[in-house]
Amino acid sequence: MGLPGSGKTYLAERLVPLLNAAWYNADKLRDMANDWDFSDEGRRRQSRRMRTFADFEKANDRYVVCDFVCPTKETRENFDADITIWMDTIKEGRFEDTNKIFISPEQIDFHITEWNDHNHSDIADKILKHV
């Protein structure tokens, strides 16, 4: 999770092959659902939609990576991640409405403050050793 432009997709596309995981990108799911509503209700609906896909993969014994903003406590609770990676690499994203409502998460498992060539492998190693 993180602001738009923080590197969520960049990290996910490198992490997914290391975990042999399914991958759901928020923009792709919004496109599939033809749902570009970024109101509070639209964001809640998106967090529930992302959870539905993640739960399906988990029920079939797969790792799953979901990359999306998930800007509020409520959307994070709706999604209910097993592991949270916070891409805290920028102070403002490209969408002012998202910047205004984004609340820094209280509970995270991995806190990424810079892009580098080893974040994805470090995280994958820790996940595979402890899960």
Secondary structure, 3 states (H helix, E strand, C coil): CCCCCCCHHHHHHHHHHHHCCEEEEHHHHHHHHCCCCCCHHHHHHHHHHHHHHHHHHHHCCCCEEEECCCCCHHHHHHHCCCCCEEECCCCCCCCHHHHHHCCCCCCCCEEECCCCCCHHHHHHHHHHHHC
